[in-house]
């Protein structure tokens, strides 16, 4: 049951992170996108990858904290919206 809930929670986090990242990047003009090395056609792929990496990192941190007995050690939405944060 816990694995099912973790998977469900992670899927929602990936969706929400991706949604926010796409919205943020779509608000940038072409010059701003060029400054960070992104073309508009790559936004979906970048947002999907970024969401997958971020949620996997969060899950690993949460699992490690639980293993140490500290369930509140990691804030699930910490870090920046775009990038490696």
Backbone as JSON Lines, residues from 0, in Angstrom:
{"i":0,"aa":"X","n":[0.82,-1.2,0.0],"ca":[0.0,0.0,0.0],"c":[0.87,1.26,0.0]}
{"i":1,"aa":"X","n":[1.94,1.27,0.78],"ca":[2.81,2.43,0.83],"c":[3.45,2.69,-0.53]}
{"i":2,"aa":"X","n":[3.88,1.64,-1.22],"ca":[4.49,1.81,-2.54],"c":[3.49,2.42,-3.51]}
{"i":3,"aa":"X","n":[2.25,1.96,-3.47],"ca":[1.21,2.51,-4.33],"c":[1.02,4.0,-4.06]}
{"i":4,"aa":"X","n":[0.94,4.38,-2.81],"ca":[0.75,5.79,-2.46],"c":[1.96,6.63,-2.84]}
{"i":5,"aa":"X","n":[3.15,6.08,-2.65],"ca":[4.37,6.79,-3.07],"c":[4.37,7.02,-4.58]}
{"i":6,"aa":"X","n":[4.01,5.98,-5.34],"ca":[3.96,6.1,-6.8],"c":[2.93,7.13,-7.23]}
{"i":7,"aa":"X","n":[1.78,7.12,-6.57],"ca":[0.72,8.07,-6.89],"c":[1.16,9.5,-6.56]}
{"i":8,"aa":"X","n":[1.75,9.66,-5.4],"ca":[2.26,10.97,-4.99],"c":[3.35,11.46,-5.94]}
{"i":9,"aa":"X","n":[4.26,10.59,-6.3],"ca":[5.33,10.96,-7.21],"c":[4.78,11.35,-8.58]}
{"i":10,"aa":"X","n":[3.79,10.62,-9.07],"ca":[3.17,10.95,-10.36],"c":[2.54,12.34,-10.31]}
{"i":11,"aa":"X","n":[1.86,12.65,-9.23],"ca":[1.26,13.97,-9.09],"c":[2.34,15.05,-9.02]}
{"i":12,"aa":"X","n":[3.4,14.8,-8.27],"ca":[4.49,15.78,-8.17],"c":[5.15,16.01,-9.52]}
{"i":13,"aa":"X","n":[5.36,14.93,-10.29],"ca":[5.95,15.08,-11.63],"c":[5.04,15.93,-12.51]}
{"i":14,"aa":"X","n":[3.75,15.62,-12.51],"ca":[2.8,16.37,-13.32],"c":[2.81,17.85,-12.93]}
{"i":15,"aa":"X","n":[2.74,18.12,-11.64],"ca":[2.66,19.5,-11.17],"c":[3.95,20.26,-11.43]}
{"i":16,"aa":"X","n":[5.08,19.64,-11.2],"ca":[6.37,20.28,-11.47],"c":[6.51,20.57,-12.95]}
{"i":17,"aa":"X","n":[6.15,19.61,-13.79],"ca":[6.22,19.79,-15.24],"c":[5.32,20.93,-15.67]}
{"i":18,"aa":"X","n":[4.1,20.97,-15.15],"ca":[3.11,22.0,-15.5],"c":[3.66,23.39,-15.16]}
{"i":19,"aa":"X","n":[4.22,23.53,-13.96],"ca":[4.76,24.83,-13.53],"c":[5.97,25.23,-14.38]}
{"i":20,"aa":"X","n":[6.83,24.28,-14.68],"ca":[8.02,24.58,-15.48],"c":[7.64,25.02,-16.89]}
{"i":21,"aa":"X","n":[6.7,24.3,-17.5],"ca":[6.24,24.69,-18.85],"c":[5.66,26.09,-18.82]}
{"i":22,"aa":"X","n":[4.82,26.38,-17.85],"ca":[4.2,27.7,-17.76],"c":[5.26,28.79,-17.59]}
{"i":23,"aa":"X","n":[6.25,28.54,-16.76],"ca":[7.31,29.52,-16.53],"c":[8.12,29.76,-17.8]}
{"i":24,"aa":"X","n":[8.5,28.69,-18.48],"ca":[9.32,28.83,-19.68],"c":[8.54,29.46,-20.83]}
{"i":25,"aa":"X","n":[7.26,29.17,-20.93],"ca":[6.45,29.76,-22.0],"c":[6.28,31.27,-21.82]}
{"i":26,"aa":"X","n":[6.42,31.76,-20.61],"ca":[6.32,33.2,-20.37],"c":[7.56,33.97,-20.82]}
{"i":27,"aa":"X","n":[8.66,33.26,-21.05],"ca":[9.89,33.92,-21.47],"c":[9.84,34.25,-22.96]}
{"i":28,"aa":"X","n":[10.47,35.37,-23.33],"ca":[10.54,35.69,-24.77],"c":[11.74,34.95,-25.38]}
{"i":29,"aa":"X","n":[11.87,35.07,-26.7],"ca":[12.9,34.32,-27.43],"c":[14.31,34.68,-26.96]}
{"i":30,"aa":"X","n":[14.56,35.95,-26.66],"ca":[15.88,36.37,-26.19],"c":[16.21,35.73,-24.85]}
{"i":31,"aa":"X","n":[15.24,35.7,-23.94],"ca":[15.47,35.09,-22.63],"c":[15.72,33.59,-22.76]}
{"i":32,"aa":"X","n":[14.94,32.94,-23.61],"ca":[15.15,31.51,-23.83],"c":[16.54,31.27,-24.43]}
{"i":33,"aa":"X","n":[16.94,32.1,-25.37],"ca":[18.26,31.97,-25.99],"c":[19.36,32.17,-24.95]}
{"i":34,"aa":"X","n":[19.16,33.09,-24.01],"ca":[20.15,33.34,-22.96],"c":[20.4,32.1,-22.1]}
{"i":35,"aa":"X","n":[19.38,31.3,-21.89],"ca":[19.55,30.09,-21.07],"c":[19.73,28.83,-21.92]}
{"i":36,"aa":"X","n":[19.82,29.02,-23.24],"ca":[20.15,27.9,-24.13],"c":[18.99,26.98,-24.44]}
{"i":37,"aa":"X","n":[17.78,27.54,-24.49],"ca":[16.59,26.73,-24.76],"c":[15.87,27.29,-25.98]}
{"i":38,"aa":"X","n":[15.4,26.41,-26.84],"ca":[14.51,26.84,-27.92],"c":[13.09,26.41,-27.54]}
{"i":39,"aa":"X","n":[12.12,27.17,-27.99],"ca":[10.73,26.95,-27.6],"c":[10.28,25.5,-27.86]}
{"i":40,"aa":"X","n":[10.77,24.9,-28.92],"ca":[10.38,23.53,-29.26],"c":[10.87,22.48,-28.27]}
{"i":41,"aa":"X","n":[11.83,22.83,-27.43],"ca":[12.38,21.88,-26.46],"c":[11.75,21.99,-25.07]}
{"i":42,"aa":"X","n":[10.83,22.91,-24.89],"ca":[10.28,23.16,-23.55],"c":[9.62,21.92,-22.96]}
{"i":43,"aa":"X","n":[8.81,21.21,-23.73],"ca":[8.14,20.02,-23.2],"c":[9.13,18.96,-22.73]}
{"i":44,"aa":"X","n":[10.13,18.71,-23.57],"ca":[11.13,17.69,-23.23],"c":[11.93,18.1,-21.99]}
{"i":45,"aa":"X","n":[12.33,19.34,-21.93],"ca":[13.1,19.84,-20.79],"c":[12.27,19.76,-19.51]}
{"i":46,"aa":"X","n":[11.02,20.19,-19.58],"ca":[10.15,20.18,-18.4],"c":[9.89,18.76,-17.91]}
{"i":47,"aa":"X","n":[9.69,17.83,-18.83],"ca":[9.45,16.44,-18.45],"c":[10.68,15.84,-17.76]}
{"i":48,"aa":"X","n":[11.85,16.06,-18.34],"ca":[13.08,15.55,-17.76],"c":[13.33,16.16,-16.38]}
{"i":49,"aa":"X","n":[13.18,17.47,-16.29],"ca":[13.43,18.19,-15.05],"c":[12.5,17.69,-13.94]}
{"i":50,"aa":"X","n":[11.23,17.46,-14.27],"ca":[10.27,16.98,-13.28],"c":[10.64,15.58,-12.81]}
{"i":51,"aa":"X","n":[11.04,14.72,-13.74],"ca":[11.41,13.35,-13.38],"c":[12.61,13.33,-12.44]}
{"i":52,"aa":"X","n":[13.63,14.14,-12.76],"ca":[14.83,14.2,-11.94],"c":[14.53,14.77,-10.55]}
{"i":53,"aa":"X","n":[13.78,15.87,-10.52],"ca":[13.48,16.51,-9.23],"c":[12.69,15.58,-8.31]}
{"i":54,"aa":"X","n":[11.67,14.91,-8.84],"ca":[10.84,14.05,-7.99],"c":[11.64,12.82,-7.54]}
{"i":55,"aa":"X","n":[12.48,12.29,-8.41],"ca":[13.32,11.16,-8.01],"c":[14.26,11.56,-6.88]}
{"i":56,"aa":"X","n":[14.83,12.76,-6.98],"ca":[15.72,13.26,-5.94],"c":[14.96,13.45,-4.62]}
{"i":57,"aa":"X","n":[13.77,14.02,-4.71],"ca":[12.95,14.21,-3.51],"c":[12.6,12.88,-2.86]}
{"i":58,"aa":"X","n":[12.23,11.9,-3.67],"ca":[11.86,10.59,-3.12],"c":[13.07,9.95,-2.44]}
{"i":59,"aa":"X","n":[14.24,10.05,-3.04],"ca":[15.44,9.48,-2.44],"c":[15.76,10.16,-1.11]}
{"i":60,"aa":"X","n":[15.61,11.48,-1.06],"ca":[15.86,12.21,0.18],"c":[14.85,11.82,1.26]}
{"i":61,"aa":"X","n":[13.6,11.7,0.88],"ca":[12.57,11.32,1.84],"c":[12.8,9.9,2.37]}
{"i":62,"aa":"X","n":[13.15,9.0,1.47],"ca":[13.41,7.62,1.89],"c":[14.61,7.56,2.83]}
{"i":63,"aa":"X","n":[15.65,8.33,2.54],"ca":[16.83,8.36,3.41],"c":[16.47,8.94,4.77]}
{"i":64,"aa":"X","n":[15.66,9.99,4.79],"ca":[15.25,10.6,6.05],"c":[14.41,9.62,6.87]}
{"i":65,"aa":"X","n":[13.54,8.89,6.21],"ca":[12.72,7.9,6.92],"c":[13.6,6.79,7.5]}
{"i":66,"aa":"X","n":[14.6,6.39,6.73],"ca":[15.49,5.34,7.2],"c":[16.23,5.8,8.46]}
{"i":67,"aa":"X","n":[16.45,7.09,8.57],"ca":[17.12,7.64,9.75],"c":[16.14,8.01,10.85]}
{"i":68,"aa":"X","n":[14.85,7.84,10.58],"ca":[13.84,8.13,11.58],"c":[13.4,9.58,11.64]}
{"i":69,"aa":"X","n":[13.74,10.36,10.62],"ca":[13.38,11.77,10.6],"c":[12.44,12.02,9.43]}
{"i":70,"aa":"X","n":[11.15,11.92,9.66],"ca":[10.16,12.01,8.58],"c":[9.98,13.42,8.02]}
{"i":71,"aa":"X","n":[10.42,14.44,8.7],"ca":[10.19,15.8,8.25],"c":[11.47,16.49,7.81]}
{"i":72,"aa":"X","n":[12.47,15.73,7.42],"ca":[13.77,16.31,7.1],"c":[13.8,17.0,5.74]}
{"i":73,"aa":"X","n":[12.9,16.64,4.83],"ca":[12.95,17.16,3.47],"c":[11.64,17.83,3.12]}
{"i":74,"aa":"X","n":[11.73,19.06,2.67],"ca":[10.54,19.75,2.17],"c":[10.33,19.32,0.72]}
{"i":75,"aa":"X","n":[9.17,18.75,0.35],"ca":[8.98,18.19,-0.97],"c":[9.06,19.19,-2.1]}
{"i":76,"aa":"X","n":[8.86,20.46,-1.86],"ca":[8.88,21.44,-2.94],"c":[10.05,22.4,-2.83]}
{"i":77,"aa":"X","n":[11.12,21.97,-2.18],"ca":[12.29,22.84,-2.04],"c":[13.04,22.91,-3.36]}
{"i":78,"aa":"X","n":[13.77,23.97,-3.54],"ca":[14.56,24.13,-4.75],"c":[13.91,25.08,-5.72]}
{"i":79,"aa":"X","n":[14.61,25.38,-6.79],"ca":[14.08,26.3,-7.78],"c":[13.15,25.57,-8.74]}
{"i":80,"aa":"X","n":[12.34,26.33,-9.44],"ca":[11.37,25.74,-10.36],"c":[12.05,25.23,-11.62]}
{"i":81,"aa":"X","n":[13.0,25.98,-12.13],"ca":[13.66,25.61,-13.37],"c":[15.13,25.36,-13.08]}
{"i":82,"aa":"X","n":[15.67,24.32,-13.66],"ca":[17.09,24.04,-13.49],"c":[17.32,22.86,-12.58]}
{"i":83,"aa":"X","n":[18.43,22.84,-11.95],"ca":[18.84,21.69,-11.15],"c":[18.38,21.77,-9.71]}
{"i":84,"aa":"X","n":[17.92,22.92,-9.25],"ca":[17.58,23.19,-7.86],"c":[16.88,22.22,-7.12]}
